[in-house]
Amino acid sequence: MTAGSLIVDLYGFQGSGVPVVQKEVVDWQMKKKYIYWQDDDMWLGYLKKYPDYWTQGETEEELRDNLLDIYSELTSGTSPNVRKVAELEV
């Protein structure tokens, strides 16, 4: 996380009843929502827009760093067939 960043917590549950915290990292450049939870001694998570691409970390900070790496890779255009979530107005 860079200087001037802010992390916002939103709490909820996965379908199995596992507590999940949705975090939003707000930065001077942009903000991206992500979902994360602790499983034993590891932190797991994924970017809300890219739910098929999970990562993990031994700490929350390592998880955030890994999520930033995934975001960079998925948005660079070098990964083929990237699946993401979109919203359709009906």
C-alpha distance (Angstrom), angle and dihedral (degrees) to the residues before:
residue distance angle dihedral
M1 . . .
T2 3.78 . .
A3 3.78 129.5 .
G4 3.77 109.9 -80.9
S5 3.82 93.6 31.0
L6 3.78 121.9 130.6
I7 3.80 127.7 -161.4
V8 3.81 119.1 -149.5
D9 3.85 121.0 -164.3
L10 3.82 124.1 -145.9
Y11 3.82 115.0 -178.5
G12 3.83 128.9 -146.8
F13 3.82 145.0 125.4
Q14 3.80 136.4 -95.0
G15 3.79 118.0 -125.6
S16 3.81 89.8 -92.6
G17 3.81 91.3 56.4
V18 3.82 93.8 -104.6
P19 3.81 109.6 147.3
V20 3.79 112.2 -112.6
V21 3.78 130.9 -173.3
Q22 3.76 118.7 -150.8
K23 3.77 110.1 -152.7
E24 3.71 130.2 -165.5
V25 3.79 119.3 -158.3
V26 3.77 110.3 -153.9
D27 3.79 115.5 -160.8
W28 3.79 136.5 165.9
Q29 3.81 89.1 -102.5
M30 3.81 104.4 42.7
K31 3.77 145.1 -45.5
K32 3.80 130.1 -120.8
K33 3.79 126.8 -172.5
Y34 3.77 120.9 -130.2
I35 3.79 137.1 -178.6
Y36 3.80 120.3 -137.1
W37 3.79 142.5 167.7
Q38 3.77 140.4 172.2
D39 3.80 119.0 -108.1
D40 3.80 110.8 -173.6
D41 3.82 104.8 -54.5
M42 3.83 97.0 -18.5
W43 3.81 132.6 81.1
L44 3.82 114.6 -137.2
G45 3.77 127.9 -168.4
Y46 3.77 151.5 143.4
L47 3.78 138.9 -155.9
K48 3.80 111.1 -95.3
K49 3.82 91.8 -129.2
Y50 3.83 91.7 50.0
P51 3.84 106.2 40.2
D52 3.83 94.2 163.4
Y53 3.82 93.3 64.4
W54 3.81 110.2 74.7
T55 3.78 127.4 177.1
Q56 3.78 137.5 177.2
G57 3.77 143.4 -150.3
E58 3.77 139.6 -171.8
T59 3.82 88.3 -125.4
E60 3.80 134.1 26.5
E61 3.80 89.0 -110.9
E62 3.81 92.0 53.9
L63 3.81 89.3 48.3
R64 3.84 90.7 52.9
D65 3.81 90.5 48.8
N66 3.81 90.2 51.0
L67 3.81 90.9 48.2
L68 3.80 89.5 53.3
D69 3.82 89.3 51.5
I70 3.82 90.9 50.6
Y71 3.80 91.2 48.0
S72 3.80 91.0 51.5
E73 3.79 91.6 48.9
L74 3.81 95.3 45.8
T75 3.79 94.3 47.8
S76 3.81 97.2 41.8
G77 3.80 93.2 81.7
T78 3.81 92.5 -125.5
S79 3.83 95.9 102.8
P80 3.82 112.7 79.2
N81 3.82 123.5 -138.7
V82 3.80 97.5 12.3
R83 3.83 109.8 -176.6
K84 3.79 118.7 -147.9
V85 3.78 140.6 168.6
A86 3.80 120.3 -104.8
E87 3.78 134.6 173.8
L88 3.79 123.9 -119.7
E89 3.78 120.3 -158.2
V90 3.82 112.0 -143.9
